């Protein structure tokens, strides 16, 4: 048996003594169930805040170019054309940036606090972030090709890039933690338990 794997003290259950064999995997499972509910709520709130940011940003896409009256008024001067190409919806853009910042800060703190519990990170941070990023990317494409008739403004392009990077990074984290880090911990668990069972 691996000397680095701790064995918990004997527990009395129905007057029968059991040696509980604790591996890193078992510890992660138990710890993920014992994480304070307020941190689980904070993780869920952070995802909703990020999702809200994804849903708000498409509202900042400019559609002024579609307005004939504004095109006639602003398009007659060089300064007007610059305004026509750059005006967005500043309050919505500011709100989306604040939501992204708040959600990212909360998730960064939770990641640092529970960085050794791969199960909790996957279930509470990485997978929900991936799903929300995909929802944001899909919403952006729908907005571009329906409300804005395929008009790729600068904001639309930046939003697609930001959402795509979120999808790519969260997908990478899911792959690394699910299929590498957690899989290694599981293999250690099964090897240790099989060695222990053969020794009994």
C-alpha positions as CSV (number, residue, x, y, z in Angstrom):
1,X,0.0,0.0,0.0
2,X,1.2,3.5,-0.8
3,X,2.5,5.1,2.4
4,X,1.5,8.6,1.1
5,X,-2.2,7.7,1.1
6,X,-3.6,8.4,4.6
7,X,-5.9,6.0,6.3
8,X,-8.6,7.5,8.4
9,X,-9.2,6.4,12.0
10,X,-11.6,3.5,12.6
11,X,-15.2,4.5,12.7
12,X,-17.9,2.9,14.7
13,X,-21.0,2.1,12.6
14,X,-23.6,-0.4,13.8
15,X,-21.0,-1.5,16.4
16,X,-18.6,-2.7,13.5
17,X,-15.2,-1.1,13.2
18,X,-14.1,-0.2,9.7
19,X,-10.9,1.2,8.4
20,X,-11.8,3.9,5.9
21,X,-9.3,4.0,3.1
22,X,-8.9,7.6,1.9
23,X,-7.3,8.5,-1.4
24,X,-7.0,11.9,-3.1
25,X,-10.1,11.0,-5.2
26,X,-12.2,10.1,-2.1
27,X,-11.0,13.2,-0.4
28,X,-12.1,15.3,-3.4
29,X,-15.5,13.7,-3.4
30,X,-16.1,14.3,0.3
31,X,-14.7,17.8,0.2
32,X,-16.9,18.8,-2.8
33,X,-19.9,17.8,-0.8
34,X,-18.8,19.7,2.3
35,X,-18.0,23.0,0.5
36,X,-20.1,25.8,2.1
37,X,-23.4,26.4,0.4
38,X,-22.6,30.1,0.1
39,X,-19.6,29.3,-2.1
40,X,-21.8,27.1,-4.3
41,X,-24.3,30.0,-4.5
42,X,-21.5,32.4,-5.3
43,X,-20.3,30.1,-8.2
44,X,-23.9,29.9,-9.6
45,X,-24.3,33.7,-9.3
46,X,-21.0,34.3,-11.1
47,X,-22.2,32.1,-14.0
48,X,-25.5,34.0,-14.2
49,X,-23.6,37.3,-14.1
50,X,-21.3,36.2,-16.9
51,X,-24.3,34.9,-18.9
52,X,-26.1,38.2,-18.4
53,X,-22.9,39.9,-19.8
54,X,-23.0,37.6,-22.8
55,X,-26.7,38.5,-23.4
56,X,-26.3,42.2,-22.9
57,X,-23.4,42.7,-25.2
58,X,-25.3,42.0,-28.5
59,X,-27.6,45.0,-27.5
60,X,-24.6,47.2,-28.0
61,X,-24.2,46.4,-31.7
62,X,-24.7,49.5,-33.7
63,X,-27.5,49.6,-36.2
64,X,-27.3,53.3,-37.0
65,X,-26.0,52.4,-40.4
66,X,-29.4,51.0,-41.2
67,X,-31.2,54.3,-40.5
68,X,-31.8,56.3,-43.8
69,X,-32.4,59.6,-41.9
70,X,-29.2,59.3,-39.8
71,X,-27.2,58.2,-42.9
72,X,-28.4,61.3,-44.7
73,X,-27.6,63.6,-41.8
74,X,-24.4,62.2,-40.4
75,X,-23.0,60.7,-43.6
76,X,-22.7,64.2,-45.2
77,X,-19.5,65.0,-43.2
78,X,-16.3,63.2,-42.3
79,X,-16.9,63.6,-38.6
80,X,-20.5,62.3,-39.1
81,X,-19.3,59.2,-40.8
82,X,-16.9,58.5,-37.9
83,X,-19.7,58.9,-35.4
84,X,-22.0,56.7,-37.6
85,X,-19.4,53.9,-37.6
86,X,-18.4,54.0,-33.9
87,X,-21.5,55.0,-31.9
88,X,-22.7,52.0,-29.8
89,X,-25.0,51.9,-26.7
90,X,-22.6,53.1,-24.0
91,X,-24.8,52.3,-20.9
92,X,-25.3,48.7,-22.1
93,X,-21.6,48.3,-23.0
94,X,-20.6,49.6,-19.5
95,X,-23.1,47.3,-17.9
96,X,-21.8,44.3,-19.8
97,X,-18.2,45.1,-18.9
98,X,-19.1,45.4,-15.2
99,X,-21.0,42.1,-15.3
100,X,-18.0,40.4,-17.0
101,X,-15.6,41.9,-14.4
102,X,-17.7,40.9,-11.4
103,X,-18.3,37.3,-12.7
104,X,-14.7,36.8,-13.6
105,X,-13.4,38.1,-10.2
106,X,-15.8,35.8,-8.3
107,X,-14.8,32.8,-10.4
108,X,-11.1,33.6,-10.1
109,X,-11.3,33.7,-6.3
110,X,-13.3,30.5,-6.2
111,X,-10.8,28.8,-8.5
112,X,-7.9,29.9,-6.3
113,X,-9.6,28.7,-3.1
114,X,-10.6,25.3,-4.4
115,X,-7.8,24.7,-6.9
116,X,-7.0,21.3,-5.5
117,X,-10.5,19.9,-5.8
118,X,-10.8,19.0,-9.5
119,X,-14.3,17.6,-9.1
120,X,-15.8,20.8,-7.7
121,X,-13.9,23.0,-10.2
122,X,-15.3,20.9,-13.1
123,X,-18.9,20.8,-11.9
124,X,-19.2,24.3,-10.5
125,X,-16.9,26.4,-12.6
126,X,-15.6,25.0,-15.8
127,X,-18.6,23.2,-17.3
128,X,-21.1,26.0,-16.5
129,X,-18.7,28.6,-17.9
130,X,-18.4,26.6,-21.1
131,X,-22.1,26.3,-21.5
132,X,-22.7,30.0,-20.8
133,X,-20.0,30.9,-23.3
134,X,-21.6,28.7,-25.9
135,X,-24.9,30.4,-25.2
136,X,-23.4,33.8,-25.5
137,X,-21.7,32.9,-28.8
138,X,-24.9,31.5,-30.2
139,X,-26.8,34.6,-29.1
140,X,-24.3,36.8,-30.8
141,X,-24.6,35.0,-34.1
142,X,-28.4,35.0,-33.9
143,X,-28.3,38.7,-33.2
144,X,-26.0,39.5,-36.0
145,X,-27.9,37.5,-38.6
146,X,-31.5,38.4,-37.5
147,X,-31.6,41.8,-35.8
148,X,-28.7,43.3,-37.8
149,X,-29.2,41.4,-41.1
150,X,-25.6,40.0,-41.2
151,X,-24.0,43.4,-40.5
152,X,-20.6,42.6,-38.8
153,X,-19.9,45.8,-36.8
154,X,-16.7,46.2,-34.8
155,X,-18.6,45.4,-31.6
156,X,-20.1,42.3,-33.1
157,X,-16.7,41.1,-34.2
158,X,-15.1,41.8,-30.8
159,X,-18.0,40.0,-29.1
160,X,-17.6,37.0,-31.3
161,X,-13.8,37.0,-30.6
162,X,-14.4,37.4,-26.8
163,X,-17.1,34.7,-26.7
164,X,-14.9,32.4,-28.8
165,X,-12.0,32.8,-26.5
166,X,-14.2,32.0,-23.6
167,X,-15.4,28.9,-25.2
168,X,-11.9,27.8,-26.2
169,X,-10.4,28.5,-22.7
170,X,-13.2,26.9,-20.8
171,X,-13.1,23.9,-23.2
172,X,-9.4,23.6,-22.6
173,X,-9.8,23.7,-18.8
174,X,-12.5,21.0,-19.0
175,X,-10.3,18.8,-21.1
176,X,-7.2,19.3,-18.9
177,X,-9.1,18.8,-15.6
178,X,-11.5,16.1,-16.7
179,X,-9.3,13.9,-18.9
180,X,-5.9,14.5,-17.5
181,X,-5.8,15.7,-13.9
182,X,-8.9,14.0,-12.6
183,X,-8.3,10.9,-14.6
184,X,-4.8,10.6,-13.1
185,X,-6.3,10.9,-9.6
186,X,-8.9,8.2,-10.4
187,X,-6.1,5.9,-11.7
188,X,-4.2,6.4,-8.5
189,X,-7.4,5.6,-6.5
190,X,-8.1,2.4,-8.4
191,X,-4.4,1.2,-8.1
192,X,-4.3,2.0,-4.4
193,X,-7.6,0.2,-3.7
194,X,-6.6,-2.8,-5.7
195,X,-3.3,-3.1,-3.9
196,X,-5.0,-2.8,-0.6
197,X,-7.7,-5.4,-1.5
198,X,-5.0,-7.8,-2.5
199,X,-3.2,-7.3,0.8
200,X,-6.3,-8.0,2.9
